């Protein structure tokens, strides 16, 4: 099963333990990296431990300042039937909606309320 696992640098080890996969780490992974959408495309499991902010269309790596994954990149991917876990901040709003628009079966995230 193809998966896409990405974490902010401080959360790389906890993400690896949770998913049993070494994640892509941001930084150095950035949203503008060529091929990021292709890595995401057709994944059946997407697990992200990145920083987010209410109403924002981007998830961030590092200490919250490096754009790691945006709505525009998510919408380029075919995620039909994928299970998406947003294990970082703000698992609702534009990012979750973009995953659903790309075909995800479900998005699991928090509200940070």
Residue pairs with C-beta under 8 A, 6 or more apart in sequence:
1 44
1 45
2 42
2 43
2 44
2 45
3 19
3 21
3 43
3 44
3 45
3 46
3 47
4 24
4 39
4 40
4 43
4 45
4 46
4 47
5 15
5 19
5 21
5 22
5 23
5 24
5 45
5 46
5 47
5 48
6 23
6 24
6 25
6 26
6 29
6 47
6 48
6 49
6 50
6 61
6 68
6 69
7 14
7 15
7 16
7 23
7 24
7 25
7 26
7 48
7 49
7 50
7 61
8 25
8 26
8 49
8 50
8 51
8 60
8 61
8 62
8 63
8 64
8 68
8 88
9 25
9 26
9 27
9 61
9 62
10 63
11 49
11 88
12 22
12 23
12 25
14 49
15 23
15 47
15 49
15 87
16 22
16 23
18 47
18 49
18 87
19 45
19 47
23 47
23 49
24 39
25 61
26 50
26 60
26 61
26 62
26 66
26 68
26 69
27 61
27 62
27 66
29 36
29 61
29 68
30 36
30 61
30 66
30 67
30 68
31 58
31 67
31 68
31 69
31 70
31 73
32 67
36 69
36 73
37 73
37 76
37 77
40 46
40 69
40 73
40 74
40 76
40 77
40 79
41 76
41 77
41 78
41 79
42 77
42 78
42 79
42 80
43 77
43 79
43 82
44 81
44 82
44 83
45 82
45 83
45 85
46 79
46 82
46 83
46 84
46 85
46 99
46 104
47 84
47 85
47 87
48 59
48 69
48 84
48 85
48 86
48 87
48 88
49 87
49 88
50 59
50 60
50 61
50 68
50 69
50 88
50 89
51 59
51 60
51 61
51 63
51 64
51 88
51 89
52 58
52 59
52 60
52 86
52 88
52 89
52 90
52 91
52 95
53 64
53 89
53 90
54 90
54 93
54 112
55 93
55 94
56 90
56 93
56 94
56 95
57 70
57 71
57 72
57 94
57 95
57 98
58 67
58 68
58 69
58 70
58 71
58 95
59 67
59 68
59 69
59 70
59 86
59 88
59 95
60 66
60 67
60 68
61 67
61 68
69 95
71 94
71 95
71 97
71 98
74 95
74 98
74 99
74 102
75 98
75 101
75 102
77 102
78 102
78 103
79 99
79 102
79 103
79 104
80 103
81 103
81 104
81 105
82 99
82 102
82 103
82 104
82 105
83 104
83 105
83 106
83 108
84 96
84 99
84 104
84 106
84 107
84 108
84 109
85 108
85 109
86 95
86 96
86 107
86 108
86 109
86 110
87 109
89 110
89 112
90 109
90 110
90 111
90 112
91 107
91 108
91 109
91 110
91 111
91 112
92 109
92 110
92 111
96 107
96 109
99 107
100 107
